[in-house]
Amino acid sequence: MSTINSSVTTSVDPVLLRVPFQLNIWLGLFIFITGNISTIGNFTVFTSRMFRNRACSIYLIAESICTFIYFDFVLVTRLIQKGFNYPIINLYDPICKVRQFFSEYTHQVAFTLFALATIDRILSTHRNVAYRRWSNCKTLAYKIVPTVVFTCGSCNPTPGIYEKIDSYFEVVMSGFVPPILLITLGCLLLRNVRGVVHRRIVPAGVVSQPINTNLSHIQQIDSQLTAMILLQSFVAIPSFIPFGAQNLYTSLSRGWYKTPLRLAWEDVIIETIRLFSYLFYSTSFYVSLYSSRGFRKQVLHSFRIKRYKPQPHITTTYQ
């Protein structure tokens, strides 16, 4: 992120200079609150009796733990440094090193676990029996999760040409690969689910009410998955692509002459993009809540929320 020195403040409107701090305070706090609610909601639902015995839920439970660290350490230190203007990262070297590690580590682990959960759903709806046998394999999930946790991570590149290559590699891996991978997995999942629907269509001239009912239920699942994946893909675009584009621009524009006003506007845009990069993990709970009726029912059950049902009015007749 560009640094605005004292000479800049004399030629730029002070209101514009305060915008990045206000963005981190208000938008950052909003993402922090909604992200923690999303993480707690996902963890509560997927650890419930209905979901916890599924391999997909094991991945999502581990993802919730990673996103909790992502919000409550990485984002919190950002709010303190960039919003409340207390240089906690600069003053305390251990916090700086731990934050640098967790900012990359938790993102990589959380997204990898989410992708594995999606792959598990793809396998569970595949037309090939051999592939379906690999789905909902809890023993495999219990082995994969620790492997992902202990193998993901990043090392600082050595100065020179390798540092430049690493910066461009980060642009691709953090900005463009996640949404492309998510959309690809979503398309595969939708194709498999629709294949299940077609394979269960009742032949012409045969009347079978149970199959028709089952078909209608599968079509509802197909519709809910379609809405959920489209919404998640929509969230992935503003979360990852601008982040990758910003990193690419920062790498290319090093050494360019920039006016104080341009530096100030770049600071506002960069802070907005960095905060929006948290949206993918902070909105997953709400996307599922909006698009899946079964997920909403489980949320109500997990939090012991009962829908209000008007009681029939009973009149007592006295004799």
Buried (B, 14 or more C-beta within 10 A) or exposed (E): EBEBEEEBEEEBEEEBBEBBBBBBBEBBEEBBEBBBEBBEBBBBBBBBEBBEEBBBBBBBBBBBBBBBBBBBBBBBBBBBBBBEEEEBBEEEEEBBEBBBBBBBBBBBBBBBBBBBBBBBBBBBBBEEEEBBEBBBBBEBBEEBBEEBBEEBEBEEBEEEEEEEEBBEEBBEEBBBBBBEBBBEBBEBBBEBBBEBEEEEEBEEEEEEEEBEEEBEEBBEBBEBBBBBBBBBBEBBEBBBBBBBBBBBBBEEEEEEEEEBEEBBBBBBEBBBBBBBBBBBBBBBBBBBBBBBEEBBEBBEBBEEEEEEEEEEEEEEEEE
